[in-house]
Amino acid sequence: MKKITIIQFLLVFISVSVHSQLSVKNYVFAVRDTVTLGLDLYTLADAGEKNPVIVFVFGGGFITGSKSDEQNVNYCKSLAERGFTVAAIDYRLALKGVKGGVFALIKPLEYAIGVAVEDLYSAVHFLLQHADELGIDTDRVILNGSSAGAITVLQADYELCNGTETVKALPPDFRFAGVIAFAGAIFSREGKVTYKRPPAPTFLFHGMKDKLVFYDKMQIFRLGFFGSNAIVKRFEKFDYPYCIYRYRDMGHDIASYPMTRNLDDIVWFIDRYVGEKAPLRMDATIKDENLTPMDIGGFTPADLYK
């Protein structure tokens, strides 16, 4: 019994020690439309001098959500404990109070995505400006988002590669090192998703029955909202590096499941695609009997904006 007690004590001590080394500091990076935007920086005390930074963007349909939600905090802590610097950011929720069906939401959604990307660029600009004091490797800035946050990070890389007006907030030669999206999509008025410069290696997670953030696409003439399946088709055509996990019989639930179930896969992606720059293209269709559909799984835009 004494041996078991000592082992248990040591395990608790080690666990407490690991958690005690974790530092979370808040920084204000911008004030927009009277909204003060901050980021929470998660780091380990013994982290290297120049760490990769994962910029995490929370979900919530551009109407709700917070970087301080318990699930998001736990996820950021888990990544930080694996040796990454994590910056969880605020952004303006420009669809709050907006109502209507899919077609009525097109312009408000485009605007909401635009301001979210603008705020993301501002956060990245802040990190680049303070990289030395924050211990950030500016060549390894990785975007990661869930739902609305996944739309934001995919759109941010898309616009950076295509040199849109908003990207002037970033240095001319800056590129993201990777993008990780949990149920995301890209908004385009130019038809199919096309990159003038190659996109960052991208890891996509998506439920194949997602009706809230389309798994494939919704397109009217050249205007479209292109989900993971449509994005991968373009990546495949032009030999861009990517990895996609397609979940059969799952809807928008996949916006949150990877935060607890796929940490090892996310670390693997960063090691192989970002660290080693492996030009891989991987496609997996998953049927996981242990995944239980959530209430949001079958949501459509009408459910959020009615």
Secondary structure, DSSP 8 states (H G I E B T S, - for coil): -HHHHHHHHHHHHHHHHHHHTEEEEEEEEEEETTEEEEEEEEEETT--SSEEEEEEE--STTTS--TTSHHHHHHHHHHHHTT-EEEEE----TTTT----TGGGHHHHHHHHHHHHHHHHHHHHHHHHTHHHHTEEEEEEEEEEETHHHHHHHHHHHHHHHT-GGGGGS-TT---SEEEEES-EEEESSSS---SS----EEEEEETT-TTTTSSEEEETTEEEEEHHHHHHHHHHTT--EEEEEETT--GGGGTTHHHH-HHHHHHHIIIIIIS----EEEEEE--TT----GGGG--HHHH--
